[in-house]
Amino acid sequence: MDVNGVSQCGVSSNGSSVSSWGEDGEIADGEMHGVLLYYKFVVVPDVPAVVAWFSSLCSSLALLGRIRIAPDGVNVTVGGTMESLFKHMDAVDANPLFANIDFKLSSCKPCADQKVAAECGFTTLSVRAVKELITLGLHPSIEQPSVSNAGRHLSAKQFHTILERAAFSAEYEGNSGEKEYVLLDARNIYETRIGKFRPPPGVAFHDPMLRQYSDLPSWLDANADQLRNKQVLMYCTGGVRCELASAYLRSKGREFEDVYQLSGGIHRYLEAFADGGFFKGKNFVFDHRMAVASSNPEVLGCCLLCKVPFDSYSSRTRCSLCRLLVLVCTDCQACSTTAAGPVTYVCELCEMNGKSSIQKSPVELCKRNIPSPTVVMTEAPIVDMPSPLKEHAQAQKLRVLCLHGFRQNASSFRGRLSALRKKLKHIADMVFIDAPHELPFLYQKHQSLSASQEIVLSSGTADDAGRGGMVEDSEGSLQHATTRKYGWLISSSIEGDLQELVDVCSTAITPSSDSNEDLLVTRQGRTNGNIWMPVLSAFDPLQYESQSQGWSRSWWRIQEAFSNLGPFDGVLGFSQGAAIAAVLCQLRSSSNMDFRFVILCSGFPSPVLQHQQLIETGAVGGIACPSLHIFGREDRQIGVCKSKQLVELFDANMCMIVEHDSGHIIPTKPQYVQQYVQFLSSFL
């Protein structure tokens, strides 16, 4: 066969499609490498003879991978040079037993990680005889369905068109009398974590969250009512699992006869729709590539521990209880490997089954990497108190974790809430912690001062603007010490500028002697332990929309607070802290943070993409957490429209809204405090 028989449109000379990934499959000696997948249900009269035939063929071509031969067919995943794979395809195609096979061939780099290759079975050639090509794990008394009763095959374009048509019907035609469509993922949970179809409105979607394929029949049995008299669209990686799964569902009777399967699976769909179409994320594959992505860069997966966007299984990290693959980002892996004692990870399935009690707190794993937060406890002795709070004196007080705004700290936020703390001291104790990201102080030349002086601003932000000014004398030294400022989320520009200034600090650069310089760097870039940065542009009131970095460290910091200082009944967040607190509400079920309510002051929806996706995929009707929203109509830093957008993310039946006439504050007038007490009293 002509090994150069791959045309520009990606079709080999034998008619099988070839996924081309550019130069990634090119190696030093000029040979192209690839992976070949295919299966065929066919009666195999002599299984041992076919095993010997495949073993001889693949060995002669130096192919590695897995081949399974059963009386009902073959399933093949092999890799090697493209020349060898083409020769293999020619030989199989020439065998009358395996005519008209749908070969799926992709070019790729040779595997450089032997650990990954070994786990995927790509360091050896394994050709084995098995009892069944695909095992549903049915009870021995139940006959396995025949693939002759499998669902109708739909091409990638047909599958896509049906989803588009269903969306159009739902929006413009209403109930036309046609059966509803249901989209069903037949893969395991470690596959669906990193990629799955996101159907349009009008198509229900089901991810059974399977530990293994043999669990699917039980799920189909338990959820039959959701599939009965529906048009079921089923898909998997390459199509083989849908053959039996669709046949099993159709065996339930006429109410389940409208079952369709994506021919060639996700593999063929991504070939037809390079941008991913309705499929988002990556397609998990069972070879050394681990996953194949479309041109859409969206990351669907997230780290098991810190929830940052992450979708790489390259570390082959596994659940400590069931050995299921789990996603753990590089930062969390680094934290975990520095902690004393064995590291344990618990997957979501073990968590749901109540097996998470042995999991070591992620905070304990990372204590050496993230400094302990500054903690400020309010002092609230019980004394004789005035009405209307006296009735709460004998009740156990609520404990509230308080998250400050951007460019604040625990101490300054505690001060800002001084009046509020006094008025609520008999009903709530407040605990304040610092965010993990230290921010540079800002300074610029003040036009009204002489050229020998500079005004230094520790603000220029949405939450502490105009506070903490200091004067620099003619020698470039600061007259007074300042307290450090922190943020929960930072922009990529601040992160880069901060690292640059840290580098400046280590080189002891002295201030410029040019008196005409408008912006000066203070001595060594750091004074009294604080980092200073010149103001290069005017204050941007919308800067919070670009602060989307640094969530991983903030997640660790908050979990540390819950672990060491908890438990807490609720969380209070101000401005950026409110954006973070809203996300915590959605993370309660997947973490050890069992708080009961949230108070969001001058808040806004988090700009972090993963947070937005997390909330979008949450409970129908909004975030199911009792919430008190406080915001001002005159807030010039976080517009009232943004705070109302945050309100809309929560369940309206569990929301209480206090809209006041002031600005970027938490008002303490009696009429407002009375509403705060009303909300908090319901949790005593």
C-alpha positions as CSV (number, residue, x, y, z in Angstrom):
1,M,0.0,0.0,0.0
2,D,1.1,3.6,-0.7
3,V,2.1,4.9,2.7
4,N,1.7,8.4,1.4
5,G,-1.9,7.8,0.6
6,V,-3.2,10.5,3.0
7,S,-4.8,13.2,1.0
8,Q,-5.1,16.8,2.1
9,C,-8.7,16.2,3.1
10,G,-7.5,13.4,5.5
11,V,-8.7,10.3,3.6
12,S,-6.4,7.3,3.1
13,S,-6.2,5.4,-0.1
14,N,-8.4,2.6,1.3
15,G,-11.2,5.0,2.1
16,S,-10.8,5.3,5.9
17,S,-10.6,8.7,7.4
18,V,-7.4,9.9,9.0
19,S,-7.2,12.6,11.7
20,S,-4.2,14.7,10.9
21,W,-2.7,16.8,13.7
22,G,-0.1,18.7,11.6
23,E,3.6,18.2,12.5
24,D,2.9,16.6,15.9
25,G,3.3,13.2,14.4
26,E,6.6,14.0,12.9
27,I,9.8,12.6,14.6
28,A,13.5,13.1,13.9
29,D,13.9,10.2,11.5
30,G,11.0,11.5,9.3
31,E,8.6,8.7,10.2
32,M,5.0,9.5,11.1
33,H,3.5,7.8,14.1
34,G,-0.2,7.2,14.8
35,V,-2.9,5.3,16.7
36,L,-5.4,3.1,15.0
37,L,-8.8,2.2,16.6
38,Y,-11.5,-0.1,15.2
39,Y,-14.0,-2.8,16.2
40,K,-16.3,-5.2,14.4
41,F,-19.1,-7.4,15.7
42,V,-18.9,-10.6,13.6
43,V,-19.1,-14.3,14.3
44,V,-15.5,-15.5,14.8
45,P,-15.5,-19.3,14.2
46,D,-12.0,-20.0,15.4
47,V,-10.9,-17.6,18.1
48,P,-7.4,-19.1,18.8
49,A,-6.6,-19.0,15.1
50,V,-7.6,-15.3,14.9
51,V,-5.6,-14.5,18.0
52,A,-2.5,-16.1,16.3
53,W,-3.2,-14.2,13.1
54,F,-3.4,-10.8,14.8
55,S,-0.3,-11.6,16.9
56,S,1.8,-12.5,13.9
57,L,0.6,-9.5,11.9
58,C,1.1,-6.9,14.6
59,S,4.5,-8.3,15.7
60,S,5.8,-8.2,12.1
61,L,4.8,-4.5,11.9
62,A,6.2,-3.6,15.4
63,L,2.8,-2.4,16.6
64,L,2.0,-2.1,20.3
65,G,-1.3,-1.9,22.1
66,R,-4.3,-4.1,22.9
67,I,-6.4,-6.5,20.8
68,R,-9.3,-8.4,22.1
69,I,-10.8,-11.4,20.2
70,A,-14.2,-12.8,21.2
71,P,-16.6,-15.2,19.6
72,D,-18.7,-12.2,18.7
73,G,-16.0,-9.9,17.2
74,V,-12.8,-7.9,17.6
75,N,-11.8,-4.7,19.3
76,V,-8.4,-3.2,18.4
77,T,-6.3,-0.2,19.7
78,V,-2.7,-0.2,18.4
79,G,0.0,2.3,17.7
80,G,3.2,2.5,15.6
81,T,4.5,4.1,12.5
82,M,1.9,5.3,10.0
83,E,3.5,3.0,7.4
84,S,3.0,0.0,9.6
85,L,-0.6,1.0,10.5
86,F,-1.5,1.4,6.8
87,K,-0.1,-2.1,6.1
88,H,-2.1,-3.4,9.1
89,M,-5.3,-1.9,7.7
90,D,-4.6,-3.4,4.2
91,A,-4.1,-6.8,5.7
92,V,-7.3,-6.6,7.9
93,D,-9.3,-5.2,5.0
94,A,-8.2,-8.2,2.8
95,N,-9.4,-10.7,5.3
96,P,-13.0,-11.7,4.3
97,L,-13.9,-12.0,8.0
98,F,-13.3,-8.3,8.6
99,A,-14.4,-6.6,5.5
100,N,-15.9,-3.1,5.6
101,I,-14.4,-2.1,8.9
102,D,-14.6,1.6,10.0
103,F,-10.9,2.3,10.7
104,K,-10.2,5.4,12.9
105,L,-6.6,6.5,12.3
106,S,-4.9,9.5,13.9
107,S,-1.4,10.7,13.6
108,C,0.4,11.7,16.9
109,K,3.7,11.9,18.6
110,P,5.3,8.8,19.9
111,C,4.7,8.4,23.7
112,A,7.6,10.0,25.7
113,D,6.2,9.1,29.1
114,Q,6.8,5.4,29.8
115,K,4.6,5.4,32.9
116,V,1.7,6.7,30.9
117,A,2.4,4.2,28.1
118,A,2.6,1.3,30.5
119,E,-0.7,2.2,32.1
120,C,-2.4,2.5,28.7
121,G,-0.9,-0.8,27.5
122,F,1.3,0.8,24.9
123,T,4.7,-0.6,25.9
124,T,3.8,-4.1,24.8
125,L,1.5,-5.9,22.4
126,S,-1.4,-7.7,24.1
127,V,-3.6,-10.0,22.0
128,R,-6.1,-11.9,24.1
129,A,-9.1,-14.1,23.7
130,V,-12.1,-13.0,25.8
131,K,-15.6,-14.4,26.3
132,E,-17.4,-11.3,25.2
133,L,-16.3,-8.3,23.2
134,I,-18.2,-5.9,25.5
135,T,-19.4,-6.9,28.9
136,L,-22.6,-5.4,30.3
137,G,-22.2,-7.3,33.5
138,L,-25.7,-8.7,33.5
139,H,-26.9,-11.4,35.9
140,P,-26.3,-14.9,34.5
141,S,-30.0,-15.4,34.3
142,I,-30.4,-12.5,31.9
143,E,-29.4,-13.0,28.3
144,Q,-27.1,-10.4,26.8
145,P,-28.9,-8.4,24.1
146,S,-27.9,-8.9,20.5
147,V,-26.2,-6.1,18.6
148,S,-28.6,-6.8,15.8
149,N,-31.2,-4.9,17.9
150,A,-28.9,-1.9,18.4
151,G,-30.0,1.6,17.9
152,R,-30.0,3.2,14.5
153,H,-26.6,4.7,13.5
154,L,-26.4,8.4,12.9
155,S,-23.5,10.1,11.1
156,A,-21.8,13.0,12.9
157,K,-23.7,15.5,10.7
158,Q,-27.0,13.8,11.2
159,F,-26.4,13.7,15.0
160,H,-25.5,17.4,14.9
161,T,-28.5,18.3,12.7
162,I,-30.9,16.6,15.1
163,L,-29.5,18.7,18.0
164,E,-29.9,21.9,16.0
165,R,-33.4,21.0,15.0
166,A,-34.4,20.2,18.6
167,A,-33.1,23.5,19.7
168,F,-35.1,25.3,16.9
169,S,-38.3,23.4,17.8
170,A,-38.0,24.2,21.5
171,E,-37.6,27.9,20.8
172,Y,-40.0,28.5,17.9
173,E,-42.4,25.6,17.5
174,G,-43.1,24.6,21.1
175,N,-44.7,21.2,21.6
176,S,-45.2,19.9,18.1
177,G,-46.3,16.5,19.2
178,E,-42.9,14.9,18.4
179,K,-41.3,12.8,21.1
180,E,-38.8,14.7,23.3
181,Y,-35.1,14.1,22.7
182,V,-32.7,12.9,25.4
183,L,-28.9,12.8,25.1
184,L,-27.2,10.0,27.0
185,D,-23.4,9.7,27.6
186,A,-22.5,6.0,27.8
187,R,-18.9,6.6,29.1
188,N,-17.3,6.4,32.6
189,I,-17.1,9.4,34.9
190,Y,-13.3,9.9,34.4
191,E,-14.1,10.4,30.7
192,T,-17.1,12.7,31.1
193,R,-15.1,14.9,33.6
194,I,-13.0,16.4,30.9
195,G,-15.4,16.4,27.9
196,K,-19.0,15.9,27.1
197,F,-21.8,17.1,24.8
198,R,-23.7,20.2,25.9
199,P,-26.9,20.0,24.1
200,P,-29.0,23.1,23.3
201,P,-32.2,23.9,25.2
202,G,-34.9,21.4,24.5
203,V,-32.7,18.4,24.8
204,A,-32.3,16.8,28.2
205,F,-28.8,15.5,29.0
206,H,-27.9,12.5,31.2
207,D,-24.4,11.7,32.5
208,P,-24.8,8.5,34.5
209,M,-21.5,9.1,36.3
210,L,-20.4,5.5,35.9
211,R,-17.4,3.9,37.6
212,Q,-17.3,1.3,34.9
213,Y,-19.3,0.4,31.8
214,S,-20.9,-2.6,33.5
215,D,-22.8,-0.2,35.8
216,L,-24.7,1.2,32.9
217,P,-27.5,-1.4,32.8
218,S,-28.3,-0.7,36.4
219,W,-28.5,3.0,35.7
220,L,-30.8,2.4,32.7
221,D,-33.1,0.3,34.8
222,A,-33.2,2.8,37.6
223,N,-33.8,5.8,35.2
224,A,-36.1,4.1,32.7
225,D,-38.9,6.6,33.4
226,Q,-36.7,9.4,32.1
227,L,-36.1,7.6,28.9
228,R,-39.5,6.0,28.3
229,N,-41.2,7.2,25.1
230,K,-38.3,9.6,24.4
231,Q,-36.0,9.7,21.4
232,V,-32.7,8.7,23.0
233,L,-29.5,9.9,21.4
234,M,-26.6,7.9,22.7
235,Y,-22.8,8.4,22.3
236,C,-19.4,7.1,23.5
237,T,-15.8,7.4,22.4
238,G,-15.7,5.4,19.3
239,G,-19.1,3.7,19.1
240,V,-18.5,0.2,20.4
241,R,-20.1,0.7,23.8
242,C,-23.3,2.2,22.3
243,E,-23.8,-1.0,20.3
244,L,-24.7,-3.1,23.3
245,A,-26.0,-0.3,25.5
246,S,-28.6,0.8,22.8
247,A,-29.6,-2.9,22.2
248,Y,-30.1,-3.3,26.0
249,L,-32.3,-0.2,26.2
250,R,-34.4,-1.3,23.2
251,S,-34.9,-4.7,24.7
252,K,-37.1,-3.1,27.3
253,G,-40.0,-2.9,24.8
254,R,-41.8,-0.6,22.4
255,E,-41.6,2.4,24.8
256,F,-37.9,2.4,24.3
257,E,-37.6,1.7,20.6
258,D,-36.5,5.1,19.5
259,V,-32.8,4.8,20.3
260,Y,-30.0,6.3,18.1
261,Q,-26.3,6.1,18.4
262,L,-23.5,8.4,17.1
263,S,-21.7,6.3,14.5
264,G,-18.0,6.4,15.1
265,G,-18.6,8.1,18.4
266,I,-17.0,11.4,19.5
267,H,-14.0,10.6,17.4
268,R,-16.0,10.9,14.2
269,Y,-17.9,13.9,15.5
270,L,-14.7,15.9,16.2
271,E,-13.5,15.1,12.7
272,A,-16.6,16.5,11.2
273,F,-16.7,19.6,13.6
274,A,-13.2,20.7,14.2
275,D,-14.4,23.5,16.6
276,G,-16.1,20.9,18.8
277,G,-19.7,21.7,17.8
278,F,-21.9,20.7,20.7
279,F,-19.1,18.7,22.3
280,K,-17.1,20.7,24.9
281,G,-13.8,19.8,26.4
282,K,-11.6,16.9,25.4
283,N,-12.4,13.3,24.2
284,F,-10.7,10.8,26.6
285,V,-9.0,8.0,24.7
286,F,-7.5,4.8,25.9
287,D,-4.0,5.2,24.6
288,H,-0.9,7.3,25.4
289,R,-2.5,10.4,24.0
290,M,-5.0,10.3,27.0
291,A,-7.2,12.9,25.4
292,V,-7.9,14.6,22.0
293,A,-9.2,18.1,21.9
294,S,-11.0,20.2,19.3
295,S,-9.9,23.7,18.3
296,N,-12.1,25.1,21.1
297,P,-9.8,25.8,24.0
298,E,-12.5,25.5,26.6
299,V,-11.5,23.4,29.7
300,L,-14.4,21.4,31.1
301,G,-12.6,19.6,33.8
302,C,-11.4,20.9,37.2
303,C,-9.0,20.0,39.9
304,L,-10.5,17.6,42.5
305,L,-9.1,19.8,45.3
306,C,-9.0,23.5,44.4
307,K,-11.5,23.4,41.5
308,V,-9.4,25.4,39.1
309,P,-9.9,24.6,35.4
310,F,-7.7,21.5,34.7
311,D,-8.2,18.5,32.4
312,S,-4.9,16.6,32.2
313,Y,-4.5,13.0,33.4
314,S,-0.8,13.0,32.7
315,S,0.1,12.4,36.3
316,R,-2.2,9.3,36.4
317,T,-3.3,10.4,39.9
318,R,-5.9,8.0,41.4
319,C,-8.5,7.8,44.1
320,S,-6.9,6.3,47.2
321,L,-10.0,4.2,47.9
322,C,-11.2,2.8,44.5
323,R,-8.2,3.6,42.2
324,L,-10.3,5.6,39.8
325,L,-8.4,8.3,37.9
326,V,-8.9,11.8,39.4
327,L,-7.8,15.3,38.2
328,V,-5.3,17.0,40.5
329,C,-3.7,20.1,39.2
330,T,0.1,20.7,39.3
331,D,-0.1,23.2,42.1
332,C,-2.1,20.8,44.3
333,Q,0.3,18.0,43.4
334,A,3.2,20.1,44.5
335,C,1.5,21.0,47.7
336,S,0.6,17.3,48.4
337,T,4.1,16.0,47.7
338,T,5.6,18.4,50.3
339,A,3.3,17.4,53.1
340,A,4.3,14.8,55.7
341,G,2.5,11.5,55.7
342,P,0.7,9.6,53.0
343,V,-1.4,11.6,50.6
344,T,-5.0,10.5,49.9
345,Y,-7.4,11.6,47.2
346,V,-11.1,10.7,47.3
347,C,-13.1,10.7,44.0
348,E,-16.6,12.1,43.8
349,L,-18.2,8.7,43.6
350,C,-16.5,7.6,46.9
351,E,-17.5,11.0,48.3
352,M,-21.2,10.4,47.4
353,N,-21.1,6.9,48.9
354,G,-19.9,8.3,52.2
355,K,-16.3,6.9,52.0
356,S,-14.5,10.2,52.3
357,S,-13.8,10.1,56.1
358,I,-10.2,9.0,55.6
359,Q,-9.3,11.8,53.2
360,K,-6.7,14.1,54.5
361,S,-7.7,17.8,54.4
362,P,-6.2,19.5,51.4
363,V,-5.2,22.3,53.7
364,E,-3.0,20.0,55.7
365,L,-1.3,18.9,52.5
366,C,-0.4,22.5,51.6
367,K,0.5,24.1,54.9
368,R,4.2,24.3,54.1
369,N,3.5,26.2,50.8
370,I,1.0,28.8,51.9
371,P,1.6,30.9,55.0
372,S,-1.0,30.8,57.8
373,P,-3.5,33.6,57.4
374,T,-3.7,36.6,59.8
375,V,-6.8,35.9,61.9
376,V,-8.7,38.5,63.8
377,M,-11.4,37.4,66.2
378,T,-14.1,39.8,67.4
379,E,-14.5,40.0,71.2
380,A,-18.2,39.8,72.0
381,P,-18.9,39.2,75.8
382,I,-22.5,38.6,76.7
383,V,-23.6,41.6,78.9
384,D,-27.0,43.2,79.6
385,M,-28.1,44.4,76.2
386,P,-30.8,46.7,74.9
387,S,-33.9,45.7,73.0
388,P,-34.5,44.4,70.3
389,L,-31.6,41.9,70.6
390,K,-32.1,40.9,74.2
391,E,-34.2,37.9,73.3
392,H,-31.1,36.4,71.6
393,A,-28.9,36.6,74.7
394,Q,-29.4,33.0,75.7
395,A,-29.1,31.6,72.2
396,Q,-25.8,30.2,70.9
397,K,-24.2,32.8,68.7
398,L,-23.6,32.3,65.1
399,R,-20.0,32.1,63.8
400,V,-19.4,34.0,60.6
401,L,-16.2,33.9,58.4
402,C,-15.6,37.3,56.9
403,L,-13.8,37.7,53.5
404,H,-12.5,41.2,52.9
405,G,-12.5,43.1,49.5
406,F,-9.7,43.7,47.1
407,R,-6.7,45.6,48.5
408,Q,-7.9,45.2,52.1
409,N,-6.8,42.9,54.9
410,A,-8.3,41.2,57.9
411,S,-7.5,44.1,60.3
412,S,-8.8,46.9,58.1
413,F,-12.0,45.0,57.3
414,R,-12.6,44.3,60.9
415,G,-12.2,48.1,61.5
416,R,-14.7,48.9,58.7
417,L,-17.2,46.6,60.3
418,S,-16.7,48.0,63.8
419,A,-20.2,49.5,64.1
420,L,-21.8,46.5,62.6
421,R,-20.0,44.1,64.9
422,K,-21.1,46.0,68.0
423,K,-24.7,46.0,66.9
424,L,-24.6,42.2,66.1
425,K,-22.3,41.2,68.9
426,H,-25.0,39.3,70.8
427,I,-26.1,37.3,67.9
428,A,-22.9,36.6,65.9
429,D,-19.1,36.2,66.3
430,M,-17.1,37.3,63.3
431,V,-13.7,35.8,62.2
432,F,-11.6,37.7,59.7
433,I,-8.8,36.3,57.6
434,D,-6.3,37.7,55.0
435,A,-6.5,36.7,51.4
436,P,-3.3,35.0,50.1
437,H,-2.2,37.4,47.4
438,E,-0.2,40.3,48.7
439,L,-0.6,43.4,46.5
440,P,1.9,46.1,45.7
441,F,1.3,49.6,47.1
442,L,0.8,52.3,44.5
443,Y,2.3,55.8,44.4
444,Q,2.4,58.8,42.1
445,K,3.7,62.4,42.0
446,H,1.2,64.8,43.5
447,Q,1.0,68.0,41.4
448,S,0.5,70.3,44.4
449,L,3.8,69.2,46.1
450,S,7.3,70.2,45.2
451,A,9.4,68.1,42.9
452,S,11.3,66.7,45.9
453,Q,8.2,65.1,47.4
454,E,5.8,62.3,46.3
455,I,2.4,61.4,47.5
456,V,2.1,57.6,48.1
457,L,-1.2,55.9,47.7
458,S,-1.9,52.5,49.1
459,S,-5.1,52.3,47.2
460,G,-6.3,53.1,43.7
461,T,-8.8,50.2,43.9
462,A,-12.4,49.5,44.2
463,D,-12.4,48.6,47.9
464,D,-10.0,50.9,49.8
465,A,-9.7,53.9,47.5
466,G,-8.2,57.0,49.1
467,R,-7.0,55.4,52.3
468,G,-3.5,55.2,53.8
469,G,-1.7,58.1,52.0
470,M,1.9,58.7,52.9
471,V,4.6,61.3,51.9
472,E,8.0,60.4,50.6
473,D,10.8,62.8,51.5
474,S,13.5,64.2,49.3
475,E,15.8,61.3,50.1
476,G,13.3,58.7,48.9
477,S,12.5,57.2,52.3
478,L,8.9,56.7,53.6
479,Q,7.9,58.6,56.6
480,H,5.4,56.0,58.0
481,A,4.9,52.3,57.9
482,T,1.8,50.9,56.2
483,T,-0.1,47.6,56.5
484,R,-0.1,45.1,53.8
485,K,-3.0,44.7,51.4
486,Y,-4.3,41.5,49.9
487,G,-6.7,40.1,47.2
488,W,-8.6,36.9,46.6
489,L,-8.3,37.2,42.8
490,I,-5.7,39.2,40.9
491,S,-5.2,40.2,37.2
492,S,-2.5,38.7,35.1
493,S,-0.9,42.1,34.8
494,I,-0.6,42.6,38.6
495,E,0.8,39.1,38.9
496,G,3.5,39.9,36.4
497,D,4.3,43.4,37.8
498,L,4.5,41.9,41.3
499,Q,7.0,39.3,40.2
500,E,9.1,42.0,38.5
501,L,9.1,44.1,41.6
502,V,10.1,41.2,43.7
503,D,13.1,40.7,41.4
504,V,13.8,44.5,41.8
505,C,13.8,44.1,45.5
506,S,16.5,41.5,45.4
507,T,18.9,43.7,43.3
508,A,18.7,46.7,45.6
509,I,18.0,49.3,42.9
510,T,18.3,52.9,44.2
511,P,15.8,55.6,43.3
512,S,16.4,57.7,40.2
513,S,18.3,61.0,40.7
514,D,16.4,62.7,37.9
515,S,14.2,65.3,39.6
516,N,12.1,65.6,36.4
517,E,11.0,61.9,36.7
518,D,7.2,61.8,37.2
519,L,7.3,58.3,38.6
520,L,10.0,57.0,41.0
521,V,10.7,53.5,42.3
522,T,11.3,53.7,46.0
523,R,14.5,52.4,47.6
524,Q,14.9,48.7,46.7
525,G,11.2,48.6,45.7
526,R,10.2,47.6,49.2
527,T,9.9,49.6,52.4
528,N,9.1,48.2,55.9
529,G,8.4,44.8,54.2
530,N,5.9,46.3,51.7
531,I,6.2,46.2,47.9
532,W,5.7,49.5,46.0
533,M,4.7,50.0,42.4
534,P,4.3,53.2,40.4
535,V,0.9,54.2,39.1
536,L,1.1,54.0,35.3
537,S,-2.5,54.8,34.4
538,A,-5.6,56.3,35.9
539,F,-7.8,54.2,38.3
540,D,-10.0,51.8,36.3
541,P,-13.4,51.3,38.1
542,L,-14.0,48.1,36.1
543,Q,-10.7,46.5,37.1
544,Y,-12.5,43.8,39.1
545,E,-13.7,42.3,35.8
546,S,-10.2,41.4,34.8
547,Q,-9.1,39.9,38.2
548,S,-9.5,36.3,37.4
549,Q,-6.2,34.7,38.4
550,G,-5.1,33.2,41.7
551,W,-8.1,31.1,42.7
552,S,-6.1,28.0,43.6
553,R,-4.2,29.7,46.5
554,S,-7.4,31.4,47.7
555,W,-9.2,28.1,47.8
556,W,-6.5,26.6,49.9
557,R,-6.6,29.6,52.2
558,I,-10.3,29.4,52.8
559,Q,-10.2,25.6,53.4
560,E,-7.4,26.2,55.9
561,A,-9.7,28.7,57.7
562,F,-12.6,26.1,57.8
563,S,-10.2,23.4,59.0
564,N,-8.4,25.3,61.7
565,L,-10.9,28.0,62.7
566,G,-14.3,26.4,61.9
567,P,-16.9,25.4,62.0
568,F,-18.8,28.4,60.7
569,D,-22.5,28.9,60.4
570,G,-22.1,31.4,57.6
571,V,-19.8,33.4,55.3
572,L,-19.9,37.2,54.8
573,G,-18.1,38.6,51.8
574,F,-17.5,42.2,50.8
575,S,-17.0,43.2,47.2
576,Q,-14.4,40.7,45.8
577,G,-14.9,38.7,48.9
578,A,-18.6,38.5,48.1
579,A,-17.8,37.1,44.6
580,I,-15.7,34.4,46.3
581,A,-18.4,33.7,49.0
582,A,-21.0,33.1,46.3
583,V,-18.8,30.5,44.7
584,L,-18.3,28.8,48.0
585,C,-22.0,28.2,48.2
586,Q,-21.8,26.1,45.1
587,L,-18.8,24.2,46.4
588,R,-20.3,23.2,49.8
589,S,-21.5,19.8,48.6
590,S,-18.0,18.9,47.3
591,S,-16.0,20.1,50.3
592,N,-15.9,20.1,54.1
593,M,-17.4,23.6,54.3
594,D,-20.8,22.9,55.9
595,F,-22.0,26.5,56.4
596,R,-25.7,27.4,56.3
597,F,-26.0,30.9,54.9
598,V,-24.1,33.6,53.1
599,I,-24.1,37.4,53.3
600,L,-23.0,39.2,50.1
601,C,-22.2,42.9,50.4
602,S,-21.6,45.0,47.3
603,G,-21.0,41.8,45.5
604,F,-20.6,40.9,41.8
605,P,-20.4,37.6,39.9
606,S,-16.9,36.1,39.8
607,P,-15.1,36.7,36.6
608,V,-13.3,33.3,36.8
609,L,-14.5,31.2,33.9
610,Q,-14.5,28.0,36.0
611,H,-16.7,29.7,38.6
612,Q,-19.2,30.7,36.0
613,Q,-19.3,27.2,34.6
614,L,-19.7,25.8,38.0
615,I,-22.7,28.0,38.8
616,E,-24.3,27.4,35.3
617,T,-24.3,23.7,35.9
618,G,-25.7,24.0,39.4
619,A,-29.1,23.3,40.7
620,V,-32.1,24.4,38.6
621,G,-33.6,27.6,40.0
622,G,-30.3,29.0,41.2
623,I,-27.8,28.4,44.0
624,A,-29.6,26.7,46.8
625,C,-28.2,28.6,49.8
626,P,-30.0,31.1,52.0
627,S,-28.5,34.5,51.1
628,L,-28.7,38.1,52.3
629,H,-27.7,40.6,49.6
630,I,-26.7,44.1,50.7
631,F,-25.8,46.8,48.1
632,G,-26.2,50.5,47.6
633,R,-27.8,52.4,44.8
634,E,-25.0,55.0,45.0
635,D,-22.2,52.5,44.8
636,R,-19.7,53.9,42.3
637,Q,-17.2,51.1,42.5
638,I,-19.4,48.0,42.1
639,G,-22.5,49.1,40.1
640,V,-25.9,48.1,41.4
641,C,-26.5,46.2,38.2
642,K,-23.6,43.9,39.0
643,S,-24.9,43.2,42.5
644,K,-28.3,42.4,41.1
645,Q,-26.7,40.0,38.6
646,L,-25.3,38.2,41.6
647,V,-28.7,38.1,43.3
648,E,-30.1,36.4,40.1
649,L,-27.7,33.5,40.5
650,F,-29.4,32.5,43.8
651,D,-32.6,30.7,44.5
652,A,-35.2,33.5,44.7
653,N,-37.1,31.6,47.4
654,M,-34.1,31.7,49.7
655,C,-32.9,35.3,49.1
656,M,-33.3,38.4,51.2
657,I,-32.3,41.8,49.6
658,V,-31.4,45.0,51.4
659,E,-30.9,47.8,48.9
660,H,-29.8,51.0,50.6
661,D,-29.3,54.6,49.5
662,S,-25.5,54.7,50.3
663,G,-22.4,53.7,48.4
664,H,-19.7,51.0,48.8
665,I,-20.4,50.3,52.4
666,I,-22.5,48.1,54.8
667,P,-24.9,50.5,56.4
668,T,-25.7,50.3,60.1
669,K,-28.7,52.5,60.5
670,P,-31.4,50.8,62.7
671,Q,-33.8,50.0,59.8
672,Y,-31.0,48.0,58.1
673,V,-29.7,46.3,61.2
674,Q,-33.2,45.2,62.0
675,Q,-33.3,43.3,58.6
676,Y,-29.9,41.8,59.3
677,V,-31.1,40.5,62.6
678,Q,-34.2,39.1,61.0
679,F,-32.2,37.1,58.6
680,L,-29.6,35.8,61.1
681,S,-32.3,34.9,63.7
682,S,-33.7,32.2,61.5
683,F,-30.4,30.2,61.9
684,L,-30.3,30.3,65.7
